[in-house]
Amino acid sequence: RPRPPRLLRAARAAPVSHALAAGCVLGSLLAAVGPGAGPGAQRRWGVVPAELWGGGPAEWTTLLTSQFVHTGWLHLPANLLFLLLFGPWVERRVGGLPFLLGCLTVGPATALGHATLHPDSTDVLVGASGTVAGVLGAFLLLFPRARITALYPALLFLPLRLPAWLALGCWAAVQWLAARSPDAGAGGGTSTAAFAHQSHLLGFALGLLLGRLHHRRTRPAAPGDAEITGKARGGA
């Protein structure tokens, strides 16, 4: 009996991860070329803290819809890369439904945290970066000794194989430093870039927490349970 195509096998192995990725692609396309496309669509589907706190129930749905809209030529591919590299490992470990519920909790929670920290902001927050950061945090708790092979720009894109705790720990440190950088708020306030790094950190912390809750009632992952290969970047 012939085996199904590799992409189909991957989707069957981690259907939630691939469904979330497809949702991000669809939502971003609708915001870019669908009815009412453009900045108006991003503002309609994204989280605007000043409007969230002063609006009605409809505004609160943006905590969820904002996760599936992305801007810029790098935002969506970067999130898809991290989601599809790390998501299937976490999904297969915890199960499809818990993974889905975790993603649908962490993403809106990071958006709500952003709105709480910056209640007067009129900047639009979109993207699944908080969710993806949560996946990274959960992966670190569930597979702390896994090896991650990546191409690092700082090393002229030479491959480097690092344990997950070191690779993802460095990633979190970069997010923390970027969120606190004086350049992040050059105008006297907090820039959109700093908002993004803060969301990454919050999502990562929530992922660590959820990973810990699952880790306490299951056996620890063996060192060789996961092998990740990808390209390292500064953000999710």
Residue frames relative to the residue before (quaternion, step in Angstrom):
aa qw qx qy qz dx dy dz
R 1.0000 0.0000 0.0000 0.0000 0.00 0.00 0.00
P 0.4119 -0.7289 0.4781 0.2654 3.64 -0.63 1.04
R 0.4593 -0.6714 0.5108 0.2783 3.54 -1.11 0.76
P 0.5244 -0.6214 0.4630 0.3529 3.63 -1.05 0.63
P 0.6697 -0.4879 0.3550 0.4329 3.60 -1.19 0.39
R 0.6418 -0.5672 0.3582 0.3716 3.55 -1.14 0.73
L 0.6436 0.5269 -0.3345 0.4431 3.61 0.94 -0.85
L 0.6527 0.5058 -0.3126 0.4695 3.58 1.00 -0.82
R 0.6322 0.5226 -0.3334 0.4648 3.60 0.99 -0.79
A 0.6488 0.5164 -0.3191 0.4588 3.58 0.98 -0.84
A 0.6556 0.5119 -0.3139 0.4578 3.58 0.98 -0.84
R 0.6511 0.5050 -0.3198 0.4678 3.57 1.04 -0.75
A 0.6561 0.5253 -0.3108 0.4438 3.58 1.03 -0.76
A 0.7981 0.0763 -0.0208 0.5973 3.60 1.07 -0.69
P 0.0556 -0.8632 0.5004 0.0367 3.61 0.57 1.11
V 0.6457 0.5292 -0.3407 0.4323 3.60 0.98 -0.73
S 0.6364 0.5295 -0.3310 0.4529 3.59 0.92 -0.87
H 0.7087 0.4498 -0.2651 0.4746 3.57 0.88 -0.93
A 0.6174 0.5273 -0.3503 0.4670 3.61 1.08 -0.60
L 0.6416 0.5064 -0.3238 0.4765 3.59 1.00 -0.78
A 0.6370 0.5182 -0.3263 0.4682 3.58 1.00 -0.81
A 0.6557 0.5021 -0.3105 0.4707 3.59 0.96 -0.86
G 0.6330 0.5327 -0.3273 0.4564 3.59 1.03 -0.74
C 0.6393 0.5174 -0.3210 0.4697 3.57 1.04 -0.76
V 0.6460 0.5085 -0.3188 0.4716 3.58 0.98 -0.82
L 0.6774 0.4968 -0.2941 0.4559 3.59 0.86 -0.95
G 0.6736 0.5001 -0.3002 0.4539 3.58 0.87 -0.93
S 0.6648 0.5007 -0.3016 0.4652 3.56 0.98 -0.83
L 0.6384 0.5152 -0.3255 0.4701 3.60 1.05 -0.73
L 0.6472 0.5148 -0.3209 0.4617 3.58 0.95 -0.83
A 0.6693 0.4922 -0.3000 0.4688 3.58 0.99 -0.82
A 0.7055 0.4749 -0.2615 0.4565 3.58 1.12 -0.67
V 0.8404 0.1184 -0.0212 0.5285 3.59 0.89 -0.89
G 0.5355 0.6422 -0.4055 0.3693 3.61 1.21 -0.03
P 0.7458 -0.3565 0.2818 0.4872 3.60 -1.27 -0.16
G 0.8278 0.1262 -0.1254 0.5321 3.57 -0.84 0.99
A 0.2595 0.8096 -0.4940 0.1823 3.58 1.21 0.50
G 0.6006 0.5679 -0.4313 0.3616 3.53 -1.30 0.41
P 0.8050 -0.2674 0.1967 0.4916 3.58 -1.25 -0.37
G 0.6087 0.5671 -0.3581 0.4239 3.58 1.08 -0.66
A 0.6608 0.4957 -0.3030 0.4752 3.57 1.00 -0.82
Q 0.6351 0.5252 -0.3281 0.4617 3.56 1.00 -0.79
R 0.6752 0.4767 -0.2977 0.4777 3.57 0.98 -0.80
R 0.6467 0.5252 -0.3220 0.4497 3.58 1.07 -0.70
W 0.7652 0.3547 -0.1857 0.5041 3.58 0.99 -0.81
G 0.6608 0.5215 -0.3072 0.4440 3.57 1.19 -0.44
V 0.5403 -0.6067 0.4783 0.3334 3.55 -1.35 0.19
V 0.0314 -0.7512 0.6592 -0.0100 3.54 -0.85 1.08
P 0.4053 -0.7688 0.4228 0.2567 3.62 -0.14 1.23
A 0.6654 0.5124 -0.3211 0.4377 3.61 0.83 -0.91
E 0.6937 0.4459 -0.2715 0.4962 3.58 1.08 -0.71
L 0.5884 0.5857 -0.3679 0.4188 3.58 1.11 -0.64
W 0.7332 0.4285 -0.2431 0.4687 3.56 0.78 -1.04
G 0.7449 0.3966 -0.2328 0.4833 3.58 1.09 -0.57
G 0.6316 0.5635 -0.3212 0.4247 3.58 1.28 -0.08
G 0.6169 -0.5502 0.4257 0.3682 3.50 -1.38 -0.13
P 0.7953 -0.3112 0.2170 0.4729 3.57 -1.29 -0.24
A 0.5993 0.5867 -0.3689 0.4006 3.60 1.04 -0.69
E 0.6188 0.5585 -0.3507 0.4267 3.58 1.05 -0.70
W 0.6524 0.5436 -0.3231 0.4177 3.57 1.06 -0.69
T 0.5545 0.5918 -0.4057 0.4217 3.58 1.20 -0.29
T 0.5654 0.6104 -0.3898 0.3946 3.60 1.18 -0.41
L 0.5135 0.6243 -0.4302 0.4018 3.61 1.19 -0.32
L 0.7134 0.4002 -0.2379 0.5237 3.58 1.16 -0.63
T 0.6961 0.4900 -0.3002 0.4303 3.60 0.76 -1.00
S 0.5928 0.5937 -0.3688 0.4001 3.59 1.08 -0.63
Q 0.5916 0.6057 -0.3634 0.3888 3.59 1.14 -0.56
F 0.7475 0.4215 -0.2076 0.4696 3.59 1.13 -0.61
V 0.6359 0.4814 -0.3319 0.5038 3.59 1.27 0.21
H 0.0315 -0.8008 0.5978 -0.0185 3.57 -0.89 0.97
T 0.2246 -0.7639 0.5916 0.1266 3.54 -1.22 0.55
G 0.7585 0.3815 -0.2675 0.4556 3.56 -1.20 0.46
W 0.5826 -0.6263 0.4091 0.3177 3.56 -1.21 0.55
L 0.7211 0.4282 -0.2492 0.4844 3.61 1.22 -0.35
H 0.5459 0.6681 -0.3877 0.3246 3.59 1.13 -0.67
L 0.7307 0.4329 -0.2466 0.4668 3.59 0.70 -1.07
P 0.6782 0.4813 -0.3273 0.4487 3.67 0.73 -0.87
A 0.6371 0.5327 -0.3399 0.4413 3.59 0.99 -0.77
N 0.6786 0.4778 -0.2985 0.4712 3.58 0.90 -0.89
L 0.6404 0.5201 -0.3305 0.4584 3.59 0.99 -0.78
L 0.6189 0.5562 -0.3436 0.4354 3.58 1.00 -0.81
F 0.7119 0.4436 -0.2626 0.4768 3.58 0.78 -1.02
L 0.6478 0.5300 -0.3270 0.4388 3.59 0.96 -0.84
L 0.7461 0.4122 -0.2295 0.4699 3.59 0.87 -0.93
L 0.6045 0.5255 -0.3649 0.4747 3.60 1.24 -0.22
F 0.8089 0.2968 -0.1231 0.4925 3.56 0.80 -1.05
G 0.5851 0.6336 -0.3666 0.3491 3.59 1.05 -0.73
P 0.6748 0.5069 -0.3285 0.4240 3.64 0.76 -0.90
W 0.6234 0.5348 -0.3505 0.4499 3.62 1.03 -0.69
V 0.6825 0.4702 -0.2891 0.4791 3.56 0.90 -0.94
E 0.6470 0.5378 -0.3206 0.4352 3.57 0.94 -0.90
R 0.6882 0.4725 -0.2921 0.4667 3.58 0.86 -0.91
R 0.6539 0.5215 -0.3174 0.4469 3.58 1.10 -0.61
V 0.7909 0.3244 -0.1694 0.4905 3.60 0.81 -0.97
G 0.5469 -0.5890 0.4173 0.4241 3.60 1.18 -0.49
G 0.6313 -0.5973 0.3552 0.3442 3.55 -1.10 0.72
L 0.7046 0.4698 -0.2833 0.4500 3.59 0.78 -0.99
P 0.6627 0.4738 -0.3314 0.4760 3.66 0.82 -0.80
F 0.6296 0.5295 -0.3406 0.4553 3.59 1.03 -0.74
L 0.6538 0.5078 -0.3119 0.4662 3.59 0.93 -0.88
L 0.6713 0.4900 -0.3027 0.4664 3.58 0.87 -0.93
G 0.6323 0.5338 -0.3325 0.4523 3.57 1.03 -0.75
C 0.6722 0.4913 -0.2989 0.4663 3.58 0.91 -0.91
L 0.6996 0.4587 -0.2698 0.4768 3.58 0.96 -0.85
T 0.6270 0.4854 -0.3408 0.5050 3.58 1.29 -0.05
V 0.6967 0.4906 -0.2842 0.4395 3.57 0.80 -1.02
G 0.6562 0.5348 -0.3271 0.4199 3.60 0.85 -0.92
P 0.7140 0.4194 -0.2664 0.4933 3.63 0.67 -1.00
A 0.6191 0.5498 -0.3536 0.4352 3.61 1.05 -0.67
T 0.6518 0.4920 -0.3268 0.4758 3.61 0.99 -0.73
A 0.6324 0.5174 -0.3329 0.4706 3.59 1.04 -0.73
L 0.6535 0.4983 -0.3085 0.4790 3.58 1.01 -0.81
G 0.6291 0.5278 -0.3326 0.4637 3.58 1.01 -0.75
H 0.6269 0.5290 -0.3220 0.4728 3.56 1.03 -0.81
A 0.6803 0.4860 -0.2892 0.4662 3.58 0.91 -0.93
T 0.6403 0.5219 -0.3223 0.4623 3.58 1.10 -0.63
L 0.6779 0.4861 -0.2856 0.4718 3.57 1.01 -0.82
H 0.7983 0.1753 -0.0628 0.5728 3.58 1.10 -0.72
P 0.0335 -0.8739 0.4844 0.0213 3.61 0.68 1.09
D 0.7182 0.4398 -0.2584 0.4733 3.61 1.11 -0.51
S 0.4487 0.7139 -0.4449 0.3018 3.58 1.25 -0.04
T 0.2220 -0.7626 0.5935 0.1301 3.55 -1.10 0.78
D 0.4331 0.6789 -0.4715 0.3594 3.59 1.26 0.24
V 0.4109 -0.7073 0.5253 0.2342 3.55 -1.12 0.73
L 0.1698 -0.7732 0.6053 0.0835 3.57 -0.86 0.99
V 0.1163 0.7748 -0.6126 0.1047 3.58 -0.70 1.11
G 0.6132 0.5846 -0.4077 0.3406 3.54 -1.29 0.29
A 0.4519 -0.6990 0.5036 0.2314 3.51 -1.27 0.58
S 0.2710 0.8041 -0.4992 0.1756 3.59 1.19 0.38
G 0.6392 0.5228 -0.3302 0.4573 3.59 1.00 -0.75
T 0.6389 0.5204 -0.3124 0.4727 3.56 1.04 -0.83
V 0.6685 0.5010 -0.2954 0.4636 3.56 0.90 -0.97
A 0.6289 0.5219 -0.3334 0.4700 3.58 1.01 -0.77
G 0.6242 0.5333 -0.3319 0.4645 3.57 1.09 -0.69
V 0.6180 0.5322 -0.3322 0.4739 3.57 1.07 -0.75
L 0.6430 0.5166 -0.3223 0.4645 3.58 0.99 -0.81
G 0.6539 0.5161 -0.3128 0.4563 3.58 0.96 -0.85
A 0.6612 0.4943 -0.3043 0.4752 3.57 0.96 -0.87
F 0.6243 0.5386 -0.3393 0.4529 3.59 1.00 -0.79
L 0.6461 0.5331 -0.3230 0.4406 3.57 0.94 -0.89
L 0.6827 0.4745 -0.2949 0.4710 3.60 0.97 -0.79
L 0.7302 0.4475 -0.2426 0.4558 3.56 0.96 -0.84
F 0.7951 0.1596 -0.0698 0.5810 3.58 1.13 -0.67
P 0.0145 0.8671 -0.4979 -0.0055 3.62 0.75 0.96
R 0.7539 0.3719 -0.2061 0.5007 3.59 1.09 -0.62
A 0.3560 0.7191 -0.5110 0.3082 3.57 1.22 0.35
R 0.3741 -0.7160 0.5444 0.2258 3.56 -1.20 0.52
I 0.1516 -0.7811 0.6028 0.0589 3.55 -0.94 0.95
T 0.1302 -0.7799 0.6102 0.0493 3.55 -0.67 1.14
A 0.0995 0.8155 -0.5558 0.1273 3.58 -0.58 1.14
L 0.4166 -0.6497 0.5692 0.2834 3.52 -1.35 0.32
Y 0.1552 -0.8210 0.5476 0.0452 3.57 -0.52 1.19
P 0.4595 -0.7061 0.4634 0.2749 3.62 -0.62 1.11
A 0.6410 0.5469 -0.3315 0.4244 3.59 1.01 -0.80
L 0.7234 0.3684 -0.2251 0.5388 3.59 1.23 -0.44
L 0.5736 -0.6194 0.3613 0.3960 3.58 1.14 0.72
F 0.6272 -0.5949 0.3046 0.4000 3.54 1.11 0.88
L 0.3336 0.7132 -0.5343 0.3074 3.55 1.09 0.72
P 0.4911 -0.6656 0.4615 0.3207 3.63 -0.92 0.78
L 0.0222 -0.7822 0.6223 -0.0196 3.54 -1.04 0.86
R 0.2293 -0.7846 0.5671 0.1008 3.57 -0.83 1.02
L 0.0326 0.8185 -0.5662 0.0913 3.55 -0.51 1.24
P 0.5316 -0.5852 0.4842 0.3747 3.59 -1.18 0.44
A 0.6372 -0.5685 0.3617 0.3742 3.56 -1.10 0.71
W 0.6484 0.5369 -0.3423 0.4173 3.60 0.90 -0.85
L 0.6826 0.4679 -0.2928 0.4790 3.59 1.05 -0.69
A 0.6766 0.5000 -0.3018 0.4484 3.60 0.84 -0.97
L 0.7345 0.4014 -0.2405 0.4914 3.58 0.80 -0.97
G 0.5817 0.5568 -0.3742 0.4600 3.59 1.16 -0.48
C 0.6457 0.4995 -0.3112 0.4866 3.58 1.03 -0.80
W 0.6156 0.5433 -0.3417 0.4573 3.58 1.03 -0.78
A 0.6726 0.4883 -0.2974 0.4698 3.59 0.89 -0.93
A 0.6337 0.5299 -0.3325 0.4549 3.59 1.02 -0.75
V 0.6302 0.5227 -0.3300 0.4698 3.58 1.02 -0.77
Q 0.6443 0.5154 -0.3252 0.4621 3.59 0.97 -0.81
W 0.6583 0.5153 -0.3072 0.4547 3.57 0.95 -0.89
L 0.6723 0.4866 -0.2980 0.4717 3.58 0.91 -0.90
A 0.6570 0.5106 -0.3151 0.4564 3.59 0.97 -0.82
A 0.6529 0.5156 -0.3176 0.4550 3.59 1.02 -0.76
R 0.7335 0.4025 -0.2201 0.5015 3.58 1.15 -0.62
S 0.4287 0.7302 -0.4498 0.2842 3.59 1.26 -0.11
P 0.5184 -0.6382 0.4634 0.3304 3.62 -0.95 0.81
D 0.6369 0.5436 -0.3324 0.4340 3.59 1.08 -0.65
A 0.5630 0.6288 -0.3905 0.3676 3.58 1.19 -0.48
G 0.7862 0.2105 -0.1253 0.5674 3.55 1.10 -0.58
A 0.0403 0.8650 -0.4988 0.0362 3.55 0.92 0.94
G 0.6880 0.4861 -0.2903 0.4540 3.57 1.10 -0.54
G 0.6634 -0.4923 0.3151 0.4671 3.57 1.22 0.20
G 0.7339 0.3204 -0.2117 0.5602 3.58 1.27 -0.22
T 0.6228 -0.5042 0.4174 0.4286 3.51 -1.22 -0.53
S 0.3739 -0.7589 0.4923 0.2047 3.56 -0.70 1.09
T 0.6712 -0.4763 0.3804 0.4217 3.53 -1.34 0.23
A 0.6179 0.5454 -0.3419 0.4514 3.59 1.06 -0.75
A 0.6542 0.5000 -0.3154 0.4717 3.58 0.96 -0.83
F 0.5860 0.5613 -0.3635 0.4577 3.59 1.07 -0.73
A 0.6660 0.5183 -0.3047 0.4416 3.58 0.89 -0.97
H 0.6770 0.4850 -0.3022 0.4638 3.58 0.87 -0.89
Q 0.6163 0.5310 -0.3470 0.4667 3.60 1.06 -0.67
S 0.6451 0.5123 -0.3161 0.4707 3.58 1.01 -0.81
H 0.6116 0.5446 -0.3461 0.4578 3.58 1.04 -0.75
L 0.6801 0.4981 -0.2923 0.4515 3.56 0.87 -0.96
L 0.6560 0.5034 -0.3162 0.4651 3.57 0.94 -0.85
G 0.6565 0.5041 -0.3110 0.4672 3.58 0.94 -0.86
F 0.6356 0.5314 -0.3214 0.4586 3.58 0.99 -0.84
A 0.6616 0.5041 -0.3042 0.4644 3.58 0.94 -0.89
L 0.6587 0.4938 -0.3126 0.4739 3.59 0.96 -0.81
G 0.6291 0.5274 -0.3311 0.4651 3.58 1.06 -0.71
L 0.6191 0.5296 -0.3321 0.4754 3.56 1.04 -0.77
L 0.6597 0.5170 -0.3052 0.4521 3.56 0.95 -0.91
L 0.6951 0.4559 -0.2830 0.4785 3.59 0.82 -0.96
G 0.6228 0.5310 -0.3381 0.4646 3.57 1.06 -0.70
R 0.6405 0.5250 -0.3141 0.4642 3.55 1.04 -0.79
L 0.6410 0.5268 -0.3275 0.4521 3.58 0.97 -0.84
H 0.6793 0.4599 -0.2902 0.4929 3.58 0.98 -0.79
H 0.6348 0.5657 -0.3195 0.4182 3.56 1.00 -0.89
R 0.6393 0.5577 -0.3279 0.4156 3.58 1.04 -0.76
R 0.7718 0.3357 -0.1975 0.5026 3.61 1.07 -0.55
T 0.6985 0.3662 -0.2853 0.5445 3.59 1.23 0.37
R 0.6176 -0.5404 0.4077 0.4003 3.55 -1.25 0.26
P 0.5577 -0.5845 0.4552 0.3743 3.61 -1.14 0.50
A 0.5105 -0.6356 0.4804 0.3235 3.57 -1.14 0.64
A 0.4835 -0.6498 0.5026 0.3023 3.56 -1.06 0.75
P 0.6552 -0.5490 0.3393 0.3926 3.60 -1.10 0.65
G 0.7612 0.3850 -0.2150 0.4755 3.59 0.95 -0.78
D 0.3765 0.7633 -0.4680 0.2379 3.60 1.20 0.22
A 0.8074 0.1574 -0.0674 0.5646 3.60 1.11 -0.55
E 0.0131 -0.7567 0.6537 -0.0022 3.51 -1.12 0.75
I 0.0798 -0.8253 0.5588 -0.0143 3.57 -0.42 1.26
T 0.0464 -0.7793 0.6246 0.0186 3.55 -0.98 0.87
G 0.2783 0.7585 -0.5502 0.2110 3.56 -0.79 0.98
K 0.5407 -0.5907 0.4869 0.3487 3.52 -1.31 -0.38
A 0.3615 -0.7560 0.5076 0.2004 3.57 -0.72 1.06
R 0.0303 -0.7699 0.6374 -0.0058 3.54 -1.12 0.85
G 0.6368 -0.5475 0.3882 0.3795 3.53 -1.31 0.10
G 0.8289 0.1198 -0.0410 0.5449 3.59 1.03 -0.57
A 0.5228 -0.6393 0.4587 0.3279 3.50 -1.31 0.31
